[in-house]
C-alpha cells in the first residue's frame, strides 16, 4: 500500500463491507479444514523442531508493513473503540494504534514509546517519569536497535547502530497513530533493522474544518507543557490545500533528583492536491532538548537505600555526581517532501525525498573530580535519502517495487575533560567520522489466486556501506596509529532477503495468514574500535528467520486477533583480543524466540468497552538461558468508557519474569514481574462560549498504584549475581498526576 495514503486510509469507511461484517458468518466449504489446520499450527508452532521449521519457513509468508483499519458498524463499534487492533488485510502479526488513544489515553508529555507500550508484548519505562527520558522499548526479546522505526514510512535511526532516541524525535503532539509489525515484514518493508520487526509512526491527520487550539498542562514533578496548534482546514481552489502547525514547550524537574528537562518543539504538515490524481505532502519538525541526565541513568543500591528511590544527582559541586557536571543539549530536525500520483493503467507512484539530523552534545562526569574525570561527547549526523515506491494493480494481482537510497555523514568523539571548567584534553578517547550508504531495492507480487486467496512472494536486496576515518586517540580505542593522524577503512554488508506470505479470507469479517520473513541487522561501527583499527576478521550482517501464522476477526461488538510465531536469529557480536592486541569479532551464537500473542476489544454496552491482550513465549540461547529483557509473558487489561462528553480509559500492563545479564554470563539477575497502570479521564464541552468551539479537560494518572518496582539491574560484579551495594538499579517512577486544559477556537 502506498505510504503517501497512510493518513487517508487509516480511517477508511466501507459501508458495503460494514454491512457484510455485521452478519453472522456461515462457513464456506473447506473452511473447517483451514480452521483445523490453523488451530493445529497455533498449538504446535512453539514446539516445531529445527528441521520442521526449515521446511515450514520455505512454504510460509511475509507481510506488508502497513494495513488499514476497518471501521465496523456504528461509532460505538469494537473497531472504533479499540486502543489497538489488527487489520483484516494483515499479512503478519501487527497492531494498529489509533489517534484517539494518543489524544485521550497518553500523558501530554508522552514520547512515542508511550504510544506503543500497551500493544501486545511491548513495554518501556522511564525512571525519571513518562516522557522525561530517553526511553527504550522491548518486545519478543528484541531490544531497541533490533527493529526499524519509521515516520510516515521513512526509517530514522542512529548511524553508529540502528537505535533510537524517543526524547529527541516525535513527541505525541506530532503523532496521529502507529502500526507495530512484529515481524521483518514483506520484501516491500524497508528499513535498516527489520531483523526483529518494524514500527511505523504516523503523522497527524488533517481536518476539513479550521480551528486554533491552545493547551496548558501541569503535573507531578513540576512538569509543565503549553502550546498552540493551528489547523487551516481545507482552503484554496476547491479546498485542495491543508496546513497543520503545532508548537509547544515542556519543562520538568523530573522524578529523579536534579534530572531536569526542557523541550521546545514545532512541527508543520502541508498537503496540496495538485490534480485529482496527484498530491504533494510536506512535513517538517524541529526539537531543542536540554536535560541534566547523567550518562549512568540510575542510582546504586547503596544510594537508594540512603537517599530514597528518586535519588540520582546531587546539588553539591564537591560531589562527583553534581548535576552541573552532567547535562545534554540535543537538537533534531526531520523533513520530507512526498509526491503520490495515480499514473493510470493501474500504476501508482509514491516518492519521498527526505532529510533528518541529530546533534547530541553531552557532558558527563565519572566517579571522581579531576582534570580528566569528565567526558565531552558528541554524536552528530545528517542523513539524506529518497524512498521510491511503484505499484501496479491488474486482474492478476498487485506488483510492488521500489528503491530506498540513503546517505549519512557522521561525526562522533569523546574527549577527557575537567568538569569544573570543561577544558578538554588534547587527545580524545576516540574520534571518528564516517559515511553510510544504504541501498534497498525490492520487488514483490501479490497474486490474486482466488477472490479470497492471495499469495505474495518477494525479495529485497539490502546493501550497507560504511567508510570510516578514525583519528589517533589516547589508546582507549584505536590507539596512536603508529604516528599517523588518522586511518581510513571501509566495509560493505550485503544480504538477499526473501519473503512469502499467504492471506485467505474465511469470511468477510474473518481472515487467516501465514508468513515466512527474513531480516538483517548490520554490526555497530564499534567493531572497528580496536588497536590500530585492525579487525582481523570482518563480521557480516546478522540474520533472522521468522515463521508466523495468525487470524483476525471483526464484528460490530468484538475484535480479536491471534498469532503464533517461531523466530531463529543470530545475536549481537562478541570479541576476542589476542596477545598482540588484535581483536576478532564473531557472532554470539543463535537464539530462538517463540510464542503466542492475542488481543481483542469487546463492546460491553452503555458506553463501556473492554480491551485485553496477552503474550506467552520464550526467548532463549542454544544453551537454554534466557535472552536479556525478554519476559516470559505480558498481559494488558483496559476498561474504557465513551459517552456524551466523557472519554475515560484505564489500562494496566503486567510484564512477567525476565532476566538481565552481568557482562559475563546470561540470565544473571532475575527481574520480578511488574505492572504499569495508567488512568485518563477526559471531558469535552461543545461550544461552552460563543467564541469557543470546544473545551476539553483531561485528568491523567501514570503509575496509578504507585509501584516502585525494580525493572532493570546493571550488576556491579561480573563474577556473581548476588545483590551488591554497587549495583545500578532502574526503578519505576512514582505516581504522576497531570491536569490539562485545551480550548478550540
Secondary structure in CASP SS format (residue, H / E / C, confidence):
PFRMAT SS
TARGET T0000
AUTHOR 0000-0000-0000
METHOD secondary structure of the structure
MODEL  1
X C 1.00
X C 1.00
X H 1.00
X H 1.00
X H 1.00
X H 1.00
X H 1.00
X H 1.00
X H 1.00
X H 1.00
X C 1.00
X C 1.00
X C 1.00
X C 1.00
X H 1.00
X H 1.00
X H 1.00
X H 1.00
X H 1.00
X H 1.00
X H 1.00
X C 1.00
X C 1.00
X C 1.00
X C 1.00
X C 1.00
X C 1.00
X C 1.00
X C 1.00
X C 1.00
X H 1.00
X H 1.00
X H 1.00
X H 1.00
X H 1.00
X H 1.00
X H 1.00
X H 1.00
X H 1.00
X H 1.00
X H 1.00
X H 1.00
X H 1.00
X H 1.00
X H 1.00
X H 1.00
X H 1.00
X C 1.00
X C 1.00
X H 1.00
X H 1.00
X H 1.00
X H 1.00
X H 1.00
X H 1.00
X H 1.00
X H 1.00
X H 1.00
X C 1.00
X C 1.00
X C 1.00
X C 1.00
X C 1.00
X C 1.00
X C 1.00
X C 1.00
X C 1.00
X C 1.00
X C 1.00
X C 1.00
X C 1.00
X C 1.00
X C 1.00
X C 1.00
X C 1.00
X C 1.00
X C 1.00
X H 1.00
X H 1.00
X H 1.00
X H 1.00
X C 1.00
X C 1.00
X E 1.00
X E 1.00
X C 1.00
X C 1.00
X C 1.00
X C 1.00
X C 1.00
X C 1.00
X C 1.00
X C 1.00
X E 1.00
X E 1.00
X E 1.00
X E 1.00
X C 1.00
X H 1.00
X H 1.00
X H 1.00
X H 1.00
X H 1.00
X H 1.00
X H 1.00
X C 1.00
X C 1.00
X C 1.00
X C 1.00
X C 1.00
X C 1.00
X H 1.00
X H 1.00
X H 1.00
X H 1.00
X H 1.00
X C 1.00
X C 1.00
X C 1.00
X C 1.00
X C 1.00
X C 1.00
X E 1.00
X E 1.00
X C 1.00
X C 1.00
X C 1.00
X C 1.00
X C 1.00
X C 1.00
X C 1.00
X C 1.00
X C 1.00
X C 1.00
X C 1.00
X C 1.00
X E 1.00
X E 1.00
X E 1.00
X C 1.00
X C 1.00
X E 1.00
X C 1.00
X C 1.00
X C 1.00
X C 1.00
X C 1.00
X E 1.00
X E 1.00
X E 1.00
X E 1.00
X C 1.00
X C 1.00
X E 1.00
X E 1.00
X C 1.00
X C 1.00
X C 1.00
X C 1.00
X C 1.00
X C 1.00
X C 1.00
X C 1.00
X C 1.00
X C 1.00
X C 1.00
X C 1.00
X C 1.00
X C 1.00
X C 1.00
X C 1.00
X H 1.00
X H 1.00
X H 1.00
X E 1.00
X E 1.00
X E 1.00
X E 1.00
X E 1.00
X E 1.00
X E 1.00
X C 1.00
X C 1.00
X C 1.00
X C 1.00
X C 1.00
X C 1.00
X C 1.00
X C 1.00
X C 1.00
X C 1.00
X C 1.00
X C 1.00
X C 1.00
X C 1.00
X C 1.00
X C 1.00
X E 1.00
X E 1.00
X E 1.00
X E 1.00
X E 1.00
X E 1.00
X C 1.00
X C 1.00
X C 1.00
X C 1.00
X C 1.00
X C 1.00
X C 1.00
X E 1.00
X E 1.00
X E 1.00
X E 1.00
X E 1.00
X E 1.00
X E 1.00
X E 1.00
X E 1.00
X H 1.00
X H 1.00
X H 1.00
X E 1.00
X E 1.00
X E 1.00
X E 1.00
X E 1.00
X E 1.00
X E 1.00
X E 1.00
X E 1.00
X C 1.00
X C 1.00
X C 1.00
X E 1.00
X C 1.00
X H 1.00
X H 1.00
X H 1.00
X C 1.00
X E 1.00
X E 1.00
X E 1.00
X E 1.00
X E 1.00
X E 1.00
X E 1.00
X E 1.00
X E 1.00
X E 1.00
X E 1.00
X E 1.00
X C 1.00
X C 1.00
X C 1.00
X C 1.00
X C 1.00
X C 1.00
X C 1.00
X C 1.00
X E 1.00
X E 1.00
X E 1.00
X E 1.00
X E 1.00
X E 1.00
X E 1.00
X E 1.00
X E 1.00
X E 1.00
X E 1.00
X E 1.00
X E 1.00
X C 1.00
X C 1.00
X C 1.00
X C 1.00
X E 1.00
X E 1.00
X E 1.00
X E 1.00
X E 1.00
X E 1.00
X E 1.00
X E 1.00
X E 1.00
X E 1.00
X E 1.00
X E 1.00
X E 1.00
X E 1.00
X C 1.00
X C 1.00
X C 1.00
X C 1.00
X C 1.00
X C 1.00
X C 1.00
X E 1.00
X E 1.00
X H 1.00
X H 1.00
X H 1.00
X H 1.00
X H 1.00
X H 1.00
X H 1.00
X C 1.00
X C 1.00
X C 1.00
X C 1.00
X C 1.00
X C 1.00
X E 1.00
X C 1.00
X C 1.00
X C 1.00
X C 1.00
X C 1.00
X C 1.00
X C 1.00
X E 1.00
X H 1.00
X H 1.00
X H 1.00
X C 1.00
X E 1.00
X E 1.00
X E 1.00
X E 1.00
X E 1.00
X E 1.00
X E 1.00
X E 1.00
X E 1.00
X E 1.00
X E 1.00
X E 1.00
X E 1.00
X E 1.00
X E 1.00
X E 1.00
X E 1.00
X E 1.00
X C 1.00
X C 1.00
X E 1.00
X E 1.00
X E 1.00
X E 1.00
X E 1.00
X E 1.00
X E 1.00
X E 1.00
X E 1.00
X E 1.00
X E 1.00
X E 1.00
X E 1.00
X E 1.00
X E 1.00
X E 1.00
X E 1.00
X E 1.00
X E 1.00
X C 1.00
X C 1.00
X C 1.00
X C 1.00
X C 1.00
X C 1.00
X C 1.00
X C 1.00
X E 1.00
X E 1.00
X E 1.00
X E 1.00
X E 1.00
X E 1.00
X E 1.00
X E 1.00
X E 1.00
X E 1.00
X E 1.00
X E 1.00
X E 1.00
X E 1.00
X E 1.00
X E 1.00
X E 1.00
X E 1.00
X E 1.00
X E 1.00
X E 1.00
X C 1.00
X C 1.00
X E 1.00
X E 1.00
X E 1.00
X E 1.00
X E 1.00
X E 1.00
X E 1.00
X E 1.00
X E 1.00
X E 1.00
X E 1.00
X E 1.00
X E 1.00
X E 1.00
X E 1.00
X E 1.00
X E 1.00
X E 1.00
X E 1.00
X E 1.00
X E 1.00
X C 1.00
X C 1.00
X C 1.00
X C 1.00
X C 1.00
X C 1.00
X E 1.00
X C 1.00
X C 1.00
X C 1.00
X C 1.00
X C 1.00
X E 1.00
X E 1.00
X E 1.00
X E 1.00
X E 1.00
X E 1.00
X E 1.00
X E 1.00
X E 1.00
X E 1.00
X E 1.00
X E 1.00
X E 1.00
X E 1.00
X E 1.00
X E 1.00
X E 1.00
X E 1.00
X E 1.00
X E 1.00
X E 1.00
X C 1.00
X C 1.00
X E 1.00
X E 1.00
X E 1.00
X E 1.00
X E 1.00
X E 1.00
X E 1.00
X E 1.00
X E 1.00
X E 1.00
X E 1.00
X E 1.00
X E 1.00
X E 1.00
X E 1.00
X E 1.00
X E 1.00
X E 1.00
X E 1.00
X C 1.00
X C 1.00
X C 1.00
X C 1.00
X C 1.00
X C 1.00
X C 1.00
X C 1.00
X C 1.00
X H 1.00
X H 1.00
X H 1.00
X C 1.00
X C 1.00
X E 1.00
X E 1.00
X E 1.00
X E 1.00
X E 1.00
X E 1.00
X E 1.00
X E 1.00
X E 1.00
X E 1.00
X E 1.00
X E 1.00
X E 1.00
X E 1.00
X E 1.00
X E 1.00
X E 1.00
X E 1.00
X E 1.00
X E 1.00
X E 1.00
X E 1.00
X C 1.00
X C 1.00
X E 1.00
X E 1.00
X E 1.00
X E 1.00
X E 1.00
X E 1.00
X E 1.00
X E 1.00
X E 1.00
X E 1.00
X E 1.00
X E 1.00
X C 1.00
X C 1.00
X C 1.00
X H 1.00
X H 1.00
X H 1.00
X H 1.00
X C 1.00
X C 1.00
X H 1.00
X H 1.00
X H 1.00
X C 1.00
X E 1.00
X C 1.00
X C 1.00
X C 1.00
X C 1.00
X C 1.00
X C 1.00
X E 1.00
X E 1.00
X E 1.00
X E 1.00
X E 1.00
X E 1.00
X E 1.00
X E 1.00
X E 1.00
X E 1.00
X E 1.00
X E 1.00
X E 1.00
X C 1.00
X C 1.00
X C 1.00
X E 1.00
X E 1.00
X E 1.00
X E 1.00
X E 1.00
X E 1.00
X E 1.00
X E 1.00
X E 1.00
X E 1.00
X E 1.00
X E 1.00
X E 1.00
X C 1.00
X C 1.00
X E 1.00
X E 1.00
X E 1.00
X E 1.00
X E 1.00
X C 1.00
X C 1.00
X C 1.00
X C 1.00
X C 1.00
X E 1.00
X E 1.00
X E 1.00
X E 1.00
X E 1.00
X C 1.00
X C 1.00
X E 1.00
X E 1.00
X E 1.00
X E 1.00
X E 1.00
X E 1.00
X E 1.00
X E 1.00
X E 1.00
X E 1.00
X E 1.00
X E 1.00
X E 1.00
X E 1.00
X E 1.00
X E 1.00
X C 1.00
X C 1.00
X E 1.00
X E 1.00
X E 1.00
X E 1.00
X E 1.00
X E 1.00
X E 1.00
X E 1.00
X E 1.00
X E 1.00
X E 1.00
X E 1.00
X E 1.00
X E 1.00
X C 1.00
X C 1.00
X C 1.00
X C 1.00
X E 1.00
X C 1.00
X C 1.00
X C 1.00
X C 1.00
X C 1.00
X C 1.00
X E 1.00
X E 1.00
X E 1.00
X E 1.00
X E 1.00
X E 1.00
X E 1.00
X E 1.00
X E 1.00
X E 1.00
X E 1.00
X C 1.00
X C 1.00
X E 1.00
X E 1.00
X E 1.00
X E 1.00
X E 1.00
X E 1.00
X E 1.00
X E 1.00
X E 1.00
X E 1.00
X C 1.00
X C 1.00
X E 1.00
X E 1.00
X E 1.00
X C 1.00
X C 1.00
X C 1.00
X C 1.00
X C 1.00
X C 1.00
X C 1.00
X C 1.00
X E 1.00
X E 1.00
X E 1.00
X C 1.00
X C 1.00
X E 1.00
X E 1.00
X E 1.00
X E 1.00
X E 1.00
X E 1.00
X E 1.00
X E 1.00
X E 1.00
X E 1.00
X E 1.00
X E 1.00
X E 1.00
X E 1.00
X E 1.00
X E 1.00
X C 1.00
X C 1.00
X E 1.00
X E 1.00
X E 1.00
X E 1.00
X E 1.00
X E 1.00
X E 1.00
X E 1.00
X E 1.00
X E 1.00
X E 1.00
X C 1.00
X C 1.00
X C 1.00
X C 1.00
X C 1.00
X C 1.00
X C 1.00
X E 1.00
X E 1.00
X E 1.00
X E 1.00
X E 1.00
X C 1.00
X C 1.00
X C 1.00
X C 1.00
X C 1.00
X C 1.00
X C 1.00
X C 1.00
X C 1.00
X C 1.00
X C 1.00
X C 1.00
X C 1.00
X E 1.00
X E 1.00
X E 1.00
X E 1.00
X C 1.00
X C 1.00
X C 1.00
X C 1.00
X E 1.00
X E 1.00
X E 1.00
X E 1.00
X E 1.00
X E 1.00
X E 1.00
X E 1.00
X E 1.00
X C 1.00
END
